[in-house]
Amino acid sequence: MCGIIGEISSKQIDVNKFIRMRDELFHRGPDDAGLYVNESGNVALGHRRLTIIDLSAAGRQPMSNETGDVWLTFNGEIYNYKELRDELGKDHIFKSKSDSEVIIHAYEQWGIDCLKKLRGMFAFGIWDEKASKLLLARDRIGIKPLYYYLKDKRFIFSSELKGIIKDEGIERKIDPTALKHYFVYRYVPAPRSIWQNMYKLPPAHYLVYENSKCSIQEYWDPGSGNDASEEESIAKEIRDLLEDSVSHHLISDVPVGTLLSGGLDSSTITAIGSKHKEDLLTYSIGFESEEHSELPYSRSVTDRLKVKNTEKILSSSEIPHLLEKVLYHYDEPLGDSSIFPTFLLMETVSKEVKVALSGDGGDEVFAGYNWYSAFFFYKRFEGLSWFFKTVYFVLLKIPDRFTTRAVNRLKRNLKPFSMNGLERYRAIMAPRFEEDEISGLFAESYYRKIDSDEGVEKYAQNDLTRVKDLQLLDMRTFLVDDILAKVDRASMANSLEVRVPFLDHHIVEYVMSLDPDIIFKNSEKKYLLKKVAGSLLPWDIIHRNKKGFSAPIDKFGLIDNNIRLLEDPYTVKDGILKQEAIDKLICSGKKADRAKLWLLVLFELWYRKWRK
């Protein structure tokens, strides 16, 4: 697991500046650093190395083929590298035992089609000197990040935005459309980033930069089928796929642990992992507030499996210590409150191991989010939407001074009945800004700069009529740019590699091939995973109510301790937001508006950190 960076320019590259950009990613790879510059001086690749497989100097990157005309900088893990090495061995010479070198020879052998052969998480750049072209690729799910900058015949790619903007000559201007997406979804969905002229390569896509032109193509789709096989045979197939995935994800030349929340997903991964690795270590985080803490559940799992668990409690006194680190490492605004406990957990885990397995992806693959149940509950009443709309609009006309908490709750609960598709999805996920509120929040001149980019909308298939439509939407958006981004930044900030066995593409493809009625049978979340986990875990873990991983931001004072910043915000001074809209939210007192205040506070803190 590493940090990667590269540059192609029509001019000579300033190598000293490029090295500073590379070393801004030091935290992603503190064990070693490498540099390649071509003879013409207009192409550079950089690498910061975190040694996981082949700890020797032979695994150093950037790495080349035998003839020195194909160069690689790679971040990730290829879990089938041994099988590919055997397949390629008769035609290629290997200088190391690393999974990285397999990518170079796979590219030589199969060209871009090599991507279909790779099993794992990856983001990499390959410079082909003979063809004078660069290939960038990102794994099927988007586990590993990859950003790029393109302007004035200068192309830069990096694992993180901070590697690009370390160059002081690159202009930092907020993308108004990306900012709108942040306030609506709490993250910035690919392909945009928060900065203009900087983009994310979407999951399952590759990019070719050649002759100062950029082309992007998708190389994988999870597919969708209606296989209605017997449930027992399906459960057995899923169990076999999980066993195989976890065993491959445990491959490492350094110690491995698991992140254990006590929920079904992480507990299943830990249970399977403990069968393959006797000395498996587990790590859990909790809160002083028992209402939010899940430690009793993680203890139940570790007692059952008889594995060693390390617990960490996040207290409000640690928030100031974490805040500055979080603002630096999350170099794109992310309004997920769990960034704080996630960061502290990664700090704790990294003191003992370099690799940890997590249960991320289980909710998307097995339909586990609470909003899936809520979405289809509301859908049952679509024939009465006219009635609910009427009642809702009557309630809206009640003056604020006569509005009680009960009325506000009724309005909030009635609203999704009158919606459909993506509109309903946004309404039930969590209290955030609605599309029609953005015009009142943004300064008028700034609001006019928002373009018609669809963002999340382009992934909303079939008007979200099936559970698979919700799963695929979340896999392409929320999972990638919230969940996985959160974990990647927190783990790599602490030089820790986190692996996600549920997101092995074989598992995703198989589950997506099934009949939706089996995945979400009788509207039961994670129906299939519960069947698989029946012989692995205690009943109370399998059937407990989903809690969700979030931090008690009010108990931590994250809003109130920083609310003064919104009284004279830089975001208003710089003509981005309106003070009147902010003041109205501060005075509101509504629970839903507290969630919006959190997004405003976090963006103001982030903006002060990263604006020039």
Long-range contacts (C-beta under 8 A, 24 or more apart in sequence): 1-28, 1-29, 1-50, 1-52, 1-75, 1-76, 1-77, 1-492, 1-497, 2-28, 2-29, 2-47, 2-48, 2-49, 2-50, 2-61, 2-74, 2-75, 2-159, 3-27, 3-28, 3-29, 3-47, 3-48, 3-75, 3-158, 3-159, 3-160, 3-163, 3-492, 4-45, 4-46, 4-47, 4-48, 4-73, 4-74, 4-75, 4-123, 4-124, 4-125, 4-157, 4-158, 4-159, 5-45, 5-46, 5-47, 5-73, 5-156, 5-157, 5-158, 5-159, 5-163, 6-43, 6-44, 6-45, 6-46, 6-73, 6-125, 6-127, 6-134, 6-156, 6-157, 6-158, 7-43, 7-44, 7-154, 7-155, 7-156, 7-157, 8-42, 8-43, 8-134, 8-154, 8-155, 8-209, 9-42, 9-153, 9-154, 9-155, 10-42, 10-153, 10-154, 10-212, 11-42, 11-154, 12-41, 12-42, 13-37, 13-41, 13-42, 13-43, 13-44, 15-44, 17-167, 18-44, 18-46, 19-46, 20-166, 21-46, 21-156, 21-158, 21-163, 21-164, 21-166, 21-167, 22-46, 22-47, 22-48, 22-163, 23-48, 24-160, 24-162, 24-163, 24-166, 25-158, 25-159, 25-160, 25-162, 25-163, 27-329, 27-492, 27-493, 27-494, 27-495, 28-75, 28-159, 28-160, 28-492, 28-495, 29-495, 30-495, 32-60, 34-60, 34-61, 34-62, 34-73, 35-62, 36-62, 36-64, 36-71, 36-73, 36-127, 38-127, 38-129, 43-127, 43-134, 45-71, 45-72, 45-73, 45-125, 45-127, 46-73, 47-73, 47-74, 50-354, 50-495, 50-497, 51-253, 51-254, 52-77, 52-252, 52-253, 52-254, 52-354, 52-355, 52-497, 53-77, 53-81, 53-97, 53-98, 53-99, 53-251, 53-252, 53-253, 54-96, 54-97, 54-98, 54-99, 54-253, 55-253, 55-254, 56-96, 56-97, 58-95, 58-96, 58-97, 58-98, 59-96, 59-97, 59-98, 59-100, 59-101, 61-100, 63-96, 63-98, 63-100, 63-101, 63-104, 64-104, 65-92, 65-104, 65-105, 65-108, 66-92, 66-93, 68-129, 69-128, 69-129, 69-130, 70-104, 70-107, 70-108, 70-126, 70-127, 70-128, 70-129, 71-126, 71-127, 71-129, 72-100, 72-103, 72-104, 72-107, 72-124, 72-125, 72-126, 73-124, 73-125, 74-100, 74-103, 74-122, 74-123, 74-124, 74-125, 75-122, 75-123, 75-124, 75-144, 75-159, 76-120, 76-121, 76-122, 76-123, 76-124, 76-139, 76-143, 76-144, 77-120, 77-121, 77-122, 77-251, 77-497, 77-499, 78-102, 78-103, 78-118, 78-119, 78-120, 78-122, 79-119, 79-120, 79-248, 79-249, 79-251, 79-504, 80-117, 80-118, 80-119, 80-120, 80-248, 81-120, 84-117, 84-118, 107-135, 112-206, 112-208, 112-219, 115-206, 115-219, 115-220, 116-219, 116-220, 119-248, 119-504, 119-505, 119-506, 121-499, 121-500, 121-503, 123-159, 123-201, 125-157, 131-210, 132-210, 132-211, 133-208, 133-209, 133-210, 134-207, 134-208, 134-209, 134-210, 135-206, 135-207, 135-208, 136-201, 136-206, 136-207, 136-208, 136-209, 137-201, 137-205, 137-206, 137-207, 137-219, 138-201, 138-202, 138-203, 138-204, 138-205, 138-206, 139-203, 139-204, 140-203, 140-204, 140-220, 140-222, 140-505, 140-508, 141-203, 141-204, 141-361, 141-475, 141-479, 141-480, 141-484, 141-500, 141-503, 141-505, 141-508, 142-190, 142-202, 142-203, 142-204, 142-479, 142-480, 142-481, 142-484, 143-484, 143-488, 143-500, 143-503, 144-488, 145-200, 145-485, 145-488, 146-200, 146-201, 147-193, 147-198, 147-199, 147-200, 147-201, 148-198, 148-199, 148-201, 148-207, 149-197, 149-198, 149-199, 150-197, 150-199, 150-214, 151-197, 153-212, 155-209, 155-214, 157-201, 159-492, 160-331, 160-489, 161-193, 161-194, 161-195, 161-198, 161-331, 161-332, 162-328, 162-331, 164-198, 165-195, 165-198, 165-331, 165-610, 171-196, 171-197, 172-610, 172-611, 172-612, 174-576, 174-607, 176-442, 176-446, 176-447, 176-449, 176-450, 176-451, 177-449, 177-450, 177-451, 177-453, 177-455, 179-442, 179-576, 179-603, 180-438, 180-442, 180-450, 181-455, 181-456, 182-333, 182-335, 182-599, 182-603, 183-432, 183-433, 183-438, 183-441, 183-596, 183-599, 183-603, 184-426, 184-432, 184-433, 184-434, 184-435, 184-438, 185-426, 185-432, 185-455, 185-456, 185-477, 185-478, 185-482, 186-334, 186-335, 186-336, 186-430, 186-432, 186-482, 186-599, 187-334, 187-335, 187-336, 187-478, 187-481, 187-482, 187-485, 188-332, 188-333, 188-481, 189-455, 189-456, 189-477, 189-480, 189-481, 190-480, 190-481, 192-453, 192-455, 193-332, 194-332, 194-333, 200-481, 202-476, 203-476, 203-480, 220-505, 222-472, 222-475, 222-505, 222-508, 222-509, 222-512, 223-509, 223-512, 223-513, 224-468, 224-472, 224-512, 224-513, 225-512, 225-513, 225-514, 225-515, 226-514, 226-515, 226-516, 227-513, 227-514, 227-515, 228-514, 228-515, 228-517, 228-518, 229-514, 231-518, 231-528, 231-531, 234-514, 234-518, 234-528, 235-528, 235-531, 235-532, 237-510, 238-507, 238-510, 238-511, 238-528, 238-529, 238-532, 239-532, 241-504, 241-506, 241-507, 241-510, 242-268, 242-272, 242-501, 242-502, 242-507, 242-532, 243-272, 244-504, 244-506, 245-501, 245-502, 245-504, 245-506, 245-507, 246-272, 246-273, 246-276, 246-357, 246-501, 247-276, 248-501, 248-504, 249-357, 249-499, 249-500, 249-501, 249-504, 250-276, 250-277, 250-357, 252-354, 252-355, 254-353, 254-354, 254-355, 255-281, 255-352, 255-353, 255-354, 255-355, 256-280, 256-281, 256-353, 256-355, 256-356, 256-357, 257-281, 257-282, 257-283, 257-349, 257-352, 257-353, 257-355, 257-356, 257-357, 258-282, 258-283, 258-356, 258-357, 258-358, 259-283, 259-284, 259-345, 259-349, 259-356, 259-357, 259-358, 259-359, 259-498, 260-284, 260-298, 260-301, 260-302, 260-309, 261-285, 261-294, 261-297, 261-298, 261-359, 261-549, 262-294, 262-295, 262-296, 262-297, 262-298, 262-299, 262-300, 262-301, 262-541, 263-294, 263-297, 263-359, 263-541, 263-544, 263-546, 263-547, 263-549, 264-359, 264-362, 264-368, 264-526, 264-529, 264-530, 264-533, 264-537, 264-541, 264-542, 264-544, 265-359, 265-360, 265-361, 265-362, 265-363, 265-368, 265-502, 265-529, 266-358, 266-359, 267-297, 267-298, 267-301, 267-359, 267-533, 267-536, 267-537, 267-541, 268-359, 268-362, 268-529, 268-532, 268-533, 268-536, 268-537, 269-357, 269-358, 269-359, 269-501, 269-502, 270-301, 270-305, 270-307, 270-357, 271-301, 271-305, 271-533, 271-536, 271-537, 272-501, 272-536, 273-357, 274-305, 274-307, 280-307, 281-307, 281-308, 281-309, 281-310, 281-352, 281-353, 282-307, 282-308, 282-309, 282-310, 283-309, 283-310, 283-311, 283-312, 283-345, 283-348, 283-349, 283-356, 284-309, 284-310, 284-311, 284-312, 284-345, 285-311, 285-312, 285-313, 285-314, 285-341, 285-344, 285-345, 285-348, 286-311, 286-312, 286-313, 286-314, 287-313, 287-314, 287-315, 287-341, 287-551, 287-552, 287-555, 288-313, 288-314, 288-315, 288-316, 288-555, 289-552, 289-555, 291-552, 292-547, 292-550, 292-551, 292-552, 294-547, 294-549, 297-540, 297-541, 297-544, 300-538, 300-540, 300-541, 301-537, 301-538, 301-541, 304-537, 304-538, 310-348, 310-349, 310-352, 312-344, 312-345, 312-348, 314-340, 314-341, 314-344, 314-551, 316-555, 316-556, 316-557, 318-344, 319-556, 319-557, 319-558, 323-605, 325-493, 327-605, 327-606, 327-609, 328-609, 329-489, 329-490, 329-492, 329-493, 330-486, 330-489, 330-606, 331-610, 332-485, 333-602, 333-603, 333-606, 333-607, 334-482, 334-485, 334-486, 334-602, 335-432, 335-598, 335-599, 335-602, 335-603, 336-482, 336-483, 336-486, 336-550, 337-550, 337-551, 337-553, 337-558, 337-598, 338-486, 338-549, 338-550, 338-551, 339-486, 339-489, 339-490, 339-551, 340-551, 340-556, 340-558, 341-549, 341-551, 342-486, 342-487, 342-490, 342-549, 343-490, 343-493, 343-494, 345-490, 346-490, 346-491, 346-493, 346-494, 346-496, 346-498, 347-494, 349-494, 349-496, 350-491, 350-494, 350-495, 350-496, 353-496, 354-495, 354-496, 354-497, 355-496, 355-497, 355-498, 355-499, 356-491, 356-496, 356-497, 356-498, 356-499, 357-498, 357-499, 357-500, 357-501, 358-487, 358-498, 358-499, 358-500, 359-500, 359-502, 360-479, 360-483, 360-484, 360-487, 360-498, 360-500, 360-502, 360-503, 361-479, 361-483, 361-500, 361-502, 361-503, 362-502, 362-526, 362-529, 363-474, 363-526, 364-471, 364-474, 364-475, 364-478, 364-479, 365-471, 365-475, 365-502, 365-503, 365-507, 365-508, 365-511, 366-511, 366-519, 366-525, 366-526, 366-527, 366-528, 366-529, 367-467, 367-470, 367-471, 367-519, 367-520, 367-525, 367-526, 367-527, 368-525, 368-526, 368-529, 368-546, 369-470, 369-474, 369-525, 369-546, 370-525, 370-546, 370-548, 371-425, 371-428, 371-429, 371-470, 372-467, 372-470, 372-520, 372-525, 373-523, 373-525, 374-416, 374-428, 375-424, 375-425, 375-428, 375-464, 375-470, 376-467, 376-520, 376-523, 377-523, 378-416, 378-417, 378-419, 378-424, 378-428, 379-420, 379-424, 381-417, 382-420, 384-417, 385-417, 385-418, 385-419, 385-420, 388-414, 388-417, 388-418, 389-417, 389-418, 392-417, 392-418, 408-590, 408-592, 412-592, 420-463, 420-464, 421-460, 421-463, 421-464, 422-456, 422-457, 422-460, 422-463, 422-464, 424-464, 425-460, 425-464, 425-470, 425-473, 429-478, 430-595, 431-591, 431-592, 431-593, 431-595, 431-596, 432-595, 432-596, 432-599, 433-596, 433-599, 440-578, 440-581, 441-577, 441-578, 441-581, 441-582, 442-576, 442-577, 442-578, 443-572, 443-575, 443-576, 443-577, 443-578, 445-575, 446-575, 446-576, 446-577, 466-516, 467-516, 467-519, 467-520, 468-512, 468-516, 468-519, 471-512, 471-519, 472-512, 475-508, 553-598, 554-594, 558-598, 558-601, 559-594, 559-597, 559-598, 559-601, 562-601, 562-604, 562-605, 563-597, 563-601, 565-601, 565-604, 565-605, 565-608, 566-597, 566-600, 566-601, 566-604, 569-604, 570-604, 570-607, 570-608, 570-611, 571-603, 571-604, 571-607, 574-611
